[in-house]
Amino acid sequence: MKASTQSYIHLQNLYKDQAEQEKHVFKSLISPDIVISDDLVDAFVKNAHGIKVIRGSCWNALDENATALGQFTAVFLLE
């Protein structure tokens, strides 16, 4: 694949512009009462691709249900 310097720089600028737009959107979602440095926001937006949502039950839910606690413990010990 061949690429010219101009097309590469153009593509790089497109990525930078998109990153700036995403940073501004993220900053608009943060409450104005919370003060976060721009460096921290930059690092978060840059690494946000690695975020995963893990859904599970509440910690206290296992304490209330002895059977669920036993199953959780058995699975945990087998791993």
Secondary structure, 3 states (H helix, E strand, C coil): CCCCHHHHHHHHHHHHHHHHHHHHHHHHHCCCCCCCCHHHHHHHHHHHHHCCCCCCCCHHHHHHCHHHHHHHHHHHHHC
